[in-house]
Amino acid sequence: MIKKDLTLEKSWQQLLNALEELIGKRPNDLNAVLFLIGVQELGKGKKVFSKEEKQDLLHIAICKVLSLSGFYQLEGLDEEGWPHWKLVKKLPHFDLLEQEKLLKMHVIDYFEQEMNLQLQAES
């Protein structure tokens, strides 16, 4: 594992630890963290979501975190208050592992920038 990957993994583990303190449960994986971001961005609080709504929440989260690098732009909200995004910059073609790294980096940035969570990766 290269140093950049180790730094990312340390920051990711710190994020999971911080979320565990915040919500009382450690998220299992990237999808669980994306779900939390989707719920936060939707702004409707804790509720029971259908399977389709859960998929939509993951999409909202992915668009939101990737918007930090200019890949997506918020178009607005629909009549039910759900955000809609448009792709404005082509995403790089990555394999699954690289896609996961890209998302993790952006999720960490989201919590640092949008939620003012301080994560310090040790060198």
Secondary structure, DSSP 8 states (H G I E B T S, - for coil): --HHHHHHHHHHHHHHHHHHHHHSS---SHHHHHHHHHHHHHT--S----HHHHHHHHHHHHHHHHHTTTSEEEEEE-TTS-EEEEE-S------HHHHHHHHHHHHHHHHHHTS--------
